[in-house]
């Protein structure tokens, strides 16, 4: 009788490769609120574009809406298909952020906001 025998589990080992999509834990209300926020953002700003970010091991699929001024907002969505459908319904272009990247105006706006916050905190 071997002393260091491996125990076999009752469940089979998962197949190699990427794990199958697990159901999201986010509630329907959270997704509806995110969609309402994104719709409001697109309706109240000019030149809005959607940048769809793929799901990763850490985060679910997200979409970033960027206005012509560089102002942006990010929210989780159900899927890339849903993000594309939302962009189509709102009449705004949608891009895969992993392919095209983010516009320079978004980085400029973020940098400007950080400088304003720093000045405000420094009292100047």
Number of C-alpha atoms within 10 A of each C-alpha: 4 5 5 6 7 7 6 8 7 6 6 7 8 9 8 6 6 7 8 8 7 6 6 8 6 12 8 10 9 13 15 12 12 16 18 12 15 21 16 11 18 21 13 9 13 12 14 25 20 27 26 27 24 15 15 9 5 5 10 17 17 20 27 22 26 24 20 14 14 18 18 19 14 17 17 20 23 15 17 17 11 13 23 20 13 18 24 13 10 14 13 15 14 20 18 16 16 11 10 9 12 16 14 10 16 18 14 14 15 15 12 12 13 12 12 13 12 12 11 10 9 8 7 7
